[in-house]
Structures are given as C-alpha cells and as structure tokens.
Amino acid sequence: MSANRVLSGIQPTADSFHLGNYLGAIRQWVTLQESYDAFYCVVDLHAITVPQDPALLRRRSRVAAAQLFGAGLDPKRCTVFVQSHIPEHAELSWVLSCLTGFGEASRMIQFKDKSLRSGADQASVGLFTYPILQAADILLYQTDQVPVGEDQRQHLELTRDLAQRFNHRFGRTFVVPGPYIVADVAKIADLQDPSVKMSKSSSTPQGIIDVLEDPASIRKKISRAVTDMGSEIRADNEAKPGVTNLLRIYAALTGTSLEALERQYEGSGYGAFKKDLADVVVDALAPVRERTEEILADEAELDRMLADGAGRAREVATATMALVRDRVGFLPAR
Ligand code: TYM
C-alpha cells in the first residue's frame, strides 16, 4: 500500500472551472504533486447525475483535463485521468452502496440542496448515490489525503465511515483517508452574494469568475462585486463578508497575508483596491487560459496524455478491486 497518496476529482459540468475551484482545490493539487503520489480525475460519471448532452460532456471533459494541465499539473509528476476510463470506480461504488444506510445517504447536504432545486421527484437515483461513487473514487486509490474545498467535508466523512465499516467487516482493506482543506480558500464566496459559495450551479454569471474568462469581463465583475457598508478594507467575516472574500482572493493569489493587505490599503477606497485585485486575478489566470488553449489545440495529444494517466490509474484500481472482490466473497472469474 502506498504512503502519502493524494486523490481528488472535479466535475466537467461547465465550459470553464471557476475561481472557487481554482483556489479551493486545483492550486493545492499543483502544490501537492511535488511531495505526494498524486491522482486527479475528471469525474464524468458524476457529471451524468444531472441531465446532460453527450457532445457537450465529451467537450467539457477535454476542456476540464486541459485546464488541469494548463493550471500546472504535470503528467510527469502526477496522474491525471478520466473516471469513466476505469470501470472499477462504478464497481466499487456498488459494493460500497450495499454498505451504506439509506438514512445515512439521505443526510447528505449536497443531495438535499440539489434535489430541492430541481424537486425531489426530478432528482435521479444517481444523484442520491453520488457521494458513494465519490467514496469509491477515493478508496480505490488507497488515498491518504483528499484536497478539496469545504463543501466536500461531509462527503469525506461518509468516505471515512465506509472505509472503516468495510475494514471492520471484511478485514483491513482500505486506507482511511483524511481531508486536506486549506481554511482561507476553502469557501470562496459568490461576488454578488458573499453569504453563499461561488458555484457553477447556483451563482449568477456576475457572481462567478471563470478561469477561462476574458480579462475585460473579469475586470467588470470585480468592479461590480458587492462590498459592504463603510469604506474600510478590512477582513471581518461578520461585518464585511464581501470585502473579506475579495481580500482572501487577493491574498491567495499573491501569497500575501490578510494583515499585510489591510496595512497596504489602509485609507484607500474600494475603487483602488478592486482595480488592483482585478490586475492580480487577470495576471494569475491569463497563463492558465493560454496554456489551456494550447493544449486544446492538439486534441490527439491530450487524449494520449489521458490514456497514459488511465494506464497508471488502472494499475492501482485493479489491484484494490481484486482485493475487494476476494474480501467480499465473490468467486474468482477463473
Ligand atoms: P466540484 O467539481 O463541484 O468542485 C471541484 C473542487 O472545487 C471545490 N470548490 C470550491 N472551493 C472553494 N470555494 C468554492 N466556492 C468552491 N466551489 C467548489 C470543491 O470543494 C472541490 O474540491 N464531489 C466533488 C468531485 C469529486 C471528488 C471525488 C472530490 C468526485 N469524486 C473524489 C474529491 C475526491 C465535486 O463535486 O467537486
């Protein structure tokens, strides 16, 4: 069993990742590839839990993978792959779903939120069992740490419970993984409503900054971002959630502390601060966008990189699944 392994996943459900995905997850993934045995997957099986168009899904899966490479994931340092290329994810998900209580699955907040939006009758059973598939993604790779944003914490708790339950019932099989959540960037807020997270499913276009967005549009959205009463540039989640969110974004992208930024902008107004922040965001995202475009220009090479990633992922996934089949009591196929 490998020590120090990380795994995480991202859905190919939009034409671009957003700044919350980038700061809350992808930037950590890039850092962690240096010191961990890192696996990152584009979770296309999760993407079909809501109605979807096949041509669009294919396109978005490639755009998602290209953005991961564009953001700095290096195929020599980590394994990037597409979830549906490894059928063991679905297979393990079935086994784990047979260990999950119906009530336990019903308590998952994301399902409640998403099904409330579309109406519980419209929600698919796949959406309901989504967190179990996520647990399978993680456990299949004997993962130690899972770098994610705050919204995934409950799914990781379920993953840990399922790993422990399986190990208890069938003998030690899975590593019990822990969350890797970086507090200051774990919940980047919507620019128009700082009380909610930036989200591709619930934010308005004005509330969300896309990684692949053009600079003029990014500048406009930041200049129109909701700020709070008063004119002070100060981090205070309760009194100034809008400004605090902008300060967090600024701090994360420049490697500056919130205190240093407060000192830097003491006495200046929101306008000057937002203008500087727009420069920071545009400068940070421009290289990612350019590299992503270059990668997308050679689709055959991108597909080859993903096939290579799938090859490496398959080695680990098939070994874990062979063990699981044996532990559960399935007969050998030959
Ligand atoms: P997804 O595709 O919704 O989001 C990908 C990652 O981005 C993080 N994130 C945020 N972080 C900070 N602020 C925000 N506003 C924000 N919005 C999103 C998410 O926390 C996530 O880390 N269920 C997962 C995908 C998944 C997965 C996995 C993750 C499937 N299998 C296995 C880890 C391990 C999801 O929907 O992510």
Boltz pocket constraint, residues with backbone or C-beta under 6 A from the ligand:
constraints:
  - pocket:
      binder: B
      contacts: [[A, 7], [A, 8], [A, 9], [A, 10], [A, 11], [A, 12], [A, 19], [A, 20], [A, 21], [A, 22], [A, 23], [A, 24], [A, 25], [A, 43], [A, 46], [A, 133], [A, 134], [A, 137], [A, 138], [A, 146], [A, 147], [A, 148], [A, 149], [A, 150], [A, 151], [A, 152], [A, 155], [A, 185], [A, 186], [A, 187], [A, 188], [A, 189], [A, 197], [A, 198], [A, 199]]
      max_distance: 6.0
